[in-house]
Amino acid sequence: MSNRPPQNFASASEVAQRAGVSRSAVSRTFTAGASVSDETRRKVLAAAEELNYHVNHLARGLSQEKSRPICILGGDLHAPYQSALLEALTRRIQAAGRAVMVINTAGNEADSRAALHQTLNYRASATIVLSGAPPVSLVRTCIESGQHVILINRQGQIEEAEHINLDHESAMNDARHMLARAGCRSFAIVSSTNNSPSLLAREKLFSAAIVEAGFEPPQVIKVGPTSYRSGAEAARLLLPGAARPDAVFCVTDLLACGFMDIARQDFGMVIPRDLCVLGFDDIEQAGWDGYALTTFRQPIEEMAEIIAKGVTDGREFADASAVTTLKALPVWRKTVRSGP
């Protein structure tokens, strides 16, 4: 057992002293392909295990791409969709042998920038910007620091970055067809004051699809951030009037869950008989029996696989202006009628 204080890291020099070898012999032992005798390797590994020694990759090779961490930048990390995407990304990146640093941008920009500079100090080789609304200035800081930057659902914001986008236009046209087939003729949108690029795209494109089909423009309700509570408050605002819509598109499933609970509990509505509700994301809760929400599924695993390959082997994102567009597919459950 070591007599060293419990929170101090053993150094290579201490391992060398314990093993009775040179400092360079320790370095060669932990360098793939380096020349070291079997006897020396055995002594070094035994001493390293006794001292609980780990190679300091930061000190050893920050100039090497594969030794540098990868940063994930995003807000609303508690939201079901964001947490599911974060889980998928970290799982795949860590499986490729890379370390991940997560920067939460939900606070003010000054705090977010201070946290981001930590990743720059550690020479993060790439930054993945989740959908949501981290300031563009933070993204530009990453690019100007020479990082490989991948933006998710932030169409066209920054040309120097890679883009992973959803085909929102196709999805919103599908949404209009689904609701029109159900016999819906008046529409509303429940959205968020977060005003992230992806949510704004859904609002704009769904409204355009409805108007193009010859219907009145949907009313848009925004009462707070992307949360269950905001969906519930939107229902309290939208449903008391005589001119209720017969279809509501909630730009996220979390908003839809709050909206449906109030529609049923406070207004006695039967969904989808009295009102069709359509969501977006296909979070876990959307499939619960209490919601059985008809929605659009974001291809999280496919997205994570493409991004992880790009930041760990560089092959997917050789072109600095590359754009990958993925489909969000409808998931039919029980909140949209199959016919009038």
C-alpha positions as CSV (number, residue, x, y, z in Angstrom):
1,M,0.0,0.0,0.0
2,S,1.2,3.5,-0.7
3,N,1.8,6.0,2.1
4,R,1.1,9.0,-0.1
5,P,-1.8,11.4,0.7
6,P,-5.1,10.0,-0.8
7,Q,-5.8,12.8,-3.3
8,N,-2.3,13.3,-4.7
9,F,-1.5,11.8,-8.1
10,A,1.5,9.5,-8.4
11,S,4.2,10.9,-10.7
12,A,6.2,9.0,-13.3
13,S,9.3,9.8,-11.2
14,E,7.8,8.1,-8.2
15,V,7.0,5.0,-10.3
16,A,10.6,5.0,-11.6
17,Q,12.0,5.2,-8.1
18,R,9.7,2.4,-6.8
19,A,10.6,0.2,-9.8
20,G,14.3,1.0,-9.7
21,V,14.4,2.1,-13.3
22,S,14.9,5.4,-15.2
23,R,12.2,8.0,-15.8
24,S,12.5,7.3,-19.5
25,A,11.8,3.6,-19.0
26,V,8.5,4.5,-17.4
27,S,7.6,6.7,-20.3
28,R,8.5,3.9,-22.8
29,T,6.5,1.4,-20.9
30,F,3.3,3.5,-21.4
31,T,4.0,4.4,-25.0
32,A,2.6,2.1,-27.6
33,G,5.3,0.5,-29.7
34,A,8.2,1.8,-27.7
35,S,11.2,-0.5,-27.0
36,V,11.4,-1.8,-23.4
37,S,12.5,-5.1,-22.0
38,D,10.0,-7.6,-20.5
39,E,11.6,-7.4,-17.1
40,T,11.6,-3.6,-17.0
41,R,7.9,-3.5,-18.2
42,R,7.0,-6.0,-15.4
43,K,8.7,-3.8,-12.7
44,V,7.1,-0.6,-14.0
45,L,3.6,-2.0,-14.2
46,A,3.9,-3.5,-10.7
47,A,5.1,-0.2,-9.3
48,A,2.3,1.7,-11.2
49,E,-0.3,-0.6,-9.8
50,E,1.0,-0.2,-6.3
51,L,1.0,3.6,-6.5
52,N,-2.2,3.8,-8.5
53,Y,-0.4,5.6,-11.2
54,H,-2.2,6.9,-14.4
55,V,-0.6,8.5,-17.4
56,N,-1.2,12.2,-17.5
57,H,-2.4,12.6,-21.1
58,L,-2.9,16.3,-20.8
59,A,0.7,16.9,-19.9
60,R,2.0,14.2,-22.2
61,G,0.4,15.0,-25.5
62,L,-2.0,18.0,-25.8
63,S,-0.5,18.6,-29.2
64,Q,-1.8,15.2,-30.3
65,E,-5.4,15.3,-31.7
66,K,-6.4,12.0,-30.1
67,S,-5.2,13.1,-26.6
68,R,-7.4,16.2,-26.6
69,P,-10.9,16.3,-25.1
70,I,-14.1,17.1,-27.0
71,C,-16.5,19.8,-25.8
72,I,-20.3,19.7,-25.8
73,L,-22.0,23.0,-25.5
74,G,-25.7,23.4,-24.8
75,G,-28.5,24.7,-22.6
76,D,-31.6,23.0,-21.2
77,L,-29.7,19.9,-20.5
78,H,-32.4,18.7,-18.1
79,A,-35.0,18.5,-20.9
80,P,-35.7,15.0,-22.0
81,Y,-34.6,15.4,-25.7
82,Q,-31.4,17.2,-24.8
83,S,-30.5,14.7,-22.1
84,A,-31.2,11.8,-24.5
85,L,-28.9,13.3,-27.2
86,L,-26.2,14.1,-24.6
87,E,-26.3,10.5,-23.4
88,A,-26.0,9.1,-26.9
89,L,-23.1,11.5,-27.8
90,T,-21.1,10.9,-24.7
91,R,-21.6,7.1,-24.9
92,R,-20.3,7.0,-28.5
93,I,-17.4,9.5,-28.0
94,Q,-16.2,7.8,-24.9
95,A,-16.4,4.4,-26.6
96,A,-13.9,5.8,-29.2
97,G,-11.5,6.6,-26.3
98,R,-12.0,10.3,-26.1
99,A,-12.7,12.4,-23.1
100,V,-15.8,14.7,-23.1
101,M,-16.3,18.1,-21.4
102,V,-19.8,19.4,-21.1
103,I,-20.5,23.2,-20.8
104,N,-23.9,24.2,-19.6
105,T,-24.9,27.5,-21.3
106,A,-28.2,27.8,-19.5
107,G,-26.8,30.6,-17.3
108,N,-25.7,34.1,-18.4
109,E,-23.3,34.5,-21.2
110,A,-20.4,35.6,-19.0
111,D,-20.6,32.5,-16.9
112,S,-20.9,30.3,-20.0
113,R,-17.9,32.0,-21.6
114,A,-15.8,31.5,-18.5
115,A,-16.7,27.8,-18.6
116,L,-15.9,27.6,-22.3
117,H,-12.5,29.0,-21.7
118,Q,-11.7,26.0,-19.5
119,T,-12.1,23.8,-22.6
120,L,-9.8,26.0,-24.6
121,N,-7.2,25.8,-21.8
122,Y,-7.4,22.0,-22.1
123,R,-7.1,22.4,-25.9
124,A,-10.4,20.8,-26.8
125,S,-10.1,19.6,-30.4
126,A,-13.8,19.9,-31.2
127,T,-17.0,21.5,-29.9
128,I,-20.5,20.1,-30.5
129,V,-23.2,22.7,-30.1
130,L,-26.5,21.1,-29.2
131,S,-29.8,22.5,-30.5
132,G,-31.0,25.2,-28.2
133,A,-29.8,28.7,-28.0
134,P,-26.1,29.0,-26.9
135,P,-25.1,32.5,-28.1
136,V,-23.5,32.7,-31.5
137,S,-20.6,34.6,-29.9
138,L,-19.6,31.5,-27.9
139,V,-19.7,29.4,-31.1
140,R,-17.4,31.9,-32.9
141,T,-15.0,31.7,-29.9
142,C,-14.6,28.0,-30.6
143,I,-14.1,28.5,-34.3
144,E,-11.5,31.3,-33.8
145,S,-9.6,29.1,-31.5
146,G,-9.1,26.6,-34.3
147,Q,-11.6,24.0,-33.0
148,H,-13.7,21.7,-35.3
149,V,-17.3,22.9,-34.6
150,I,-20.4,20.9,-35.3
151,L,-23.8,22.7,-35.0
152,I,-27.0,20.7,-34.5
153,N,-30.2,22.2,-35.9
154,R,-28.8,25.7,-36.3
155,Q,-29.4,26.0,-40.0
156,G,-27.1,28.5,-41.8
157,Q,-26.1,30.4,-38.7
158,I,-22.3,30.0,-39.2
159,E,-20.8,28.9,-42.5
160,E,-17.4,28.0,-41.1
161,A,-19.0,25.1,-39.0
162,E,-20.3,21.7,-39.8
163,H,-24.1,21.4,-39.7
164,I,-26.3,18.5,-38.7
165,N,-29.9,19.5,-39.6
166,L,-33.3,18.0,-39.5
167,D,-35.5,18.3,-42.6
168,H,-38.1,20.4,-40.8
169,E,-39.8,21.4,-44.0
170,S,-40.7,17.8,-44.9
171,A,-41.8,17.0,-41.3
172,M,-44.1,20.1,-41.1
173,N,-45.7,19.2,-44.5
174,D,-46.3,15.7,-43.1
175,A,-47.8,17.3,-39.9
176,R,-50.2,19.3,-42.0
177,H,-51.3,16.2,-44.0
178,M,-51.8,14.2,-40.8
179,L,-54.0,16.8,-39.2
180,A,-56.0,17.6,-42.4
181,R,-56.7,13.9,-42.9
182,A,-58.1,13.9,-39.3
183,G,-60.6,16.5,-40.4
184,C,-59.0,19.4,-38.6
185,R,-59.7,22.9,-39.9
186,S,-58.5,25.4,-37.3
187,F,-55.0,25.2,-35.9
188,A,-52.8,26.5,-33.1
189,I,-49.1,26.2,-32.3
190,V,-47.8,25.9,-28.7
191,S,-44.1,27.0,-28.7
192,S,-41.4,28.3,-26.3
193,T,-39.9,31.7,-25.5
194,N,-36.5,30.0,-25.9
195,N,-36.7,30.9,-29.6
196,S,-34.0,28.4,-30.5
197,P,-33.4,28.0,-34.3
198,S,-35.0,24.6,-34.4
199,L,-38.2,25.7,-32.6
200,L,-38.5,28.8,-34.7
201,A,-38.1,26.7,-37.9
202,R,-41.0,24.4,-36.8
203,E,-43.2,27.4,-36.1
204,K,-42.5,29.1,-39.4
205,L,-42.7,26.0,-41.6
206,F,-45.8,24.6,-39.9
207,S,-47.6,27.9,-40.3
208,A,-46.5,28.1,-44.0
209,A,-47.8,24.6,-44.7
210,I,-51.2,25.4,-43.1
211,V,-51.6,28.6,-45.0
212,E,-50.5,27.0,-48.3
213,A,-53.3,24.4,-47.7
214,G,-55.8,27.2,-47.7
215,F,-56.4,27.5,-43.9
216,E,-56.2,30.5,-41.6
217,P,-52.7,31.0,-40.1
218,P,-52.3,29.2,-36.8
219,Q,-52.4,31.2,-33.5
220,V,-49.0,30.9,-31.8
221,I,-48.9,30.6,-28.0
222,K,-45.7,31.2,-26.1
223,V,-45.8,31.6,-22.3
224,G,-42.4,30.5,-21.1
225,P,-39.4,28.2,-21.7
226,T,-39.6,24.7,-23.1
227,S,-41.1,22.9,-20.2
228,Y,-44.1,20.9,-19.0
229,R,-45.4,23.9,-17.1
230,S,-45.3,26.2,-20.2
231,G,-47.4,23.6,-22.1
232,A,-49.9,23.6,-19.2
233,E,-50.1,27.4,-19.1
234,A,-50.6,27.5,-22.9
235,A,-53.6,25.2,-22.5
236,R,-55.1,27.5,-19.9
237,L,-54.7,30.5,-22.2
238,L,-55.9,28.8,-25.4
239,L,-58.8,26.6,-24.4
240,P,-61.3,28.8,-22.4
241,G,-62.5,30.7,-25.5
242,A,-65.4,29.8,-27.7
243,A,-63.2,29.6,-30.8
244,R,-61.0,26.7,-29.8
245,P,-58.8,25.2,-32.4
246,D,-59.4,21.6,-33.3
247,A,-55.7,20.8,-33.8
248,V,-52.7,21.9,-31.7
249,F,-49.1,21.4,-32.8
250,C,-46.7,21.5,-29.9
251,V,-43.2,22.2,-31.1
252,T,-41.8,19.7,-28.4
253,D,-43.3,16.7,-26.7
254,L,-42.6,18.2,-23.3
255,L,-44.9,21.1,-24.1
256,A,-47.5,18.6,-25.4
257,C,-47.5,16.6,-22.2
258,G,-48.3,19.7,-20.1
259,F,-50.9,20.9,-22.6
260,M,-52.8,17.6,-22.8
261,D,-52.9,17.2,-19.0
262,I,-54.6,20.5,-18.6
263,A,-56.9,20.0,-21.6
264,R,-58.2,16.8,-20.0
265,Q,-58.2,17.7,-16.3
266,D,-59.3,21.3,-16.4
267,F,-61.5,21.4,-19.5
268,G,-62.7,17.8,-19.7
269,M,-61.6,17.4,-23.3
270,V,-61.2,13.9,-24.8
271,I,-58.1,13.6,-27.1
272,P,-58.3,13.1,-30.0
273,R,-62.1,13.2,-30.2
274,D,-62.4,16.9,-29.2
275,L,-58.9,18.0,-30.1
276,C,-56.0,16.5,-32.0
277,V,-52.5,17.1,-30.5
278,L,-49.2,16.6,-32.3
279,G,-45.8,16.8,-30.7
280,F,-42.2,16.7,-31.8
281,D,-39.1,14.8,-30.6
282,D,-40.5,11.4,-29.5
283,I,-39.1,11.6,-25.9
284,E,-39.6,8.6,-23.7
285,Q,-42.7,10.1,-22.0
286,A,-44.5,10.4,-25.4
287,G,-44.8,6.7,-25.4
288,W,-46.3,6.4,-21.9
289,D,-49.9,5.1,-21.8
290,G,-51.1,8.3,-20.2
291,Y,-50.0,10.4,-23.2
292,A,-49.7,8.0,-26.2
293,L,-48.6,11.1,-28.1
294,T,-48.5,11.2,-31.9
295,T,-45.2,12.9,-32.7
296,F,-42.1,13.1,-34.9
297,R,-39.0,11.1,-33.9
298,Q,-35.6,12.8,-34.0
299,P,-33.0,10.3,-35.2
300,I,-30.8,10.6,-32.0
301,E,-28.7,7.5,-32.5
302,E,-28.0,8.2,-36.1
303,M,-27.2,11.8,-35.3
304,A,-24.8,10.8,-32.5
305,E,-23.1,8.2,-34.7
306,I,-22.4,10.7,-37.5
307,I,-21.1,13.3,-35.0
308,A,-19.0,10.9,-33.0
309,K,-17.3,9.6,-36.1
310,G,-16.6,13.2,-37.2
311,V,-14.9,14.3,-34.0
312,T,-13.0,11.1,-33.3
313,D,-11.6,10.1,-36.7
314,G,-12.1,13.2,-38.9
315,R,-13.4,11.3,-41.9
316,E,-17.0,12.4,-41.8
317,F,-16.3,16.1,-41.7
318,A,-13.3,16.7,-44.0
319,D,-15.2,19.6,-45.6
320,A,-15.5,22.6,-43.3
321,S,-18.8,23.6,-44.9
322,A,-20.4,20.1,-44.9
323,V,-24.1,19.8,-44.2
324,T,-25.9,16.6,-43.2
325,T,-29.7,16.6,-43.3
326,L,-31.6,13.9,-41.5
327,K,-35.3,12.9,-41.5
328,A,-37.7,13.2,-38.6
329,L,-40.3,10.5,-39.1
330,P,-43.9,10.5,-37.8
331,V,-44.7,8.1,-35.0
332,W,-48.5,7.4,-34.9
333,R,-50.1,6.8,-31.5
334,K,-53.4,8.0,-30.2
335,T,-53.6,11.8,-30.1
336,V,-54.4,12.4,-33.8
337,R,-57.5,10.9,-35.4
338,S,-57.1,8.6,-38.4
339,G,-60.0,10.3,-40.1
340,P,-62.7,13.0,-39.7
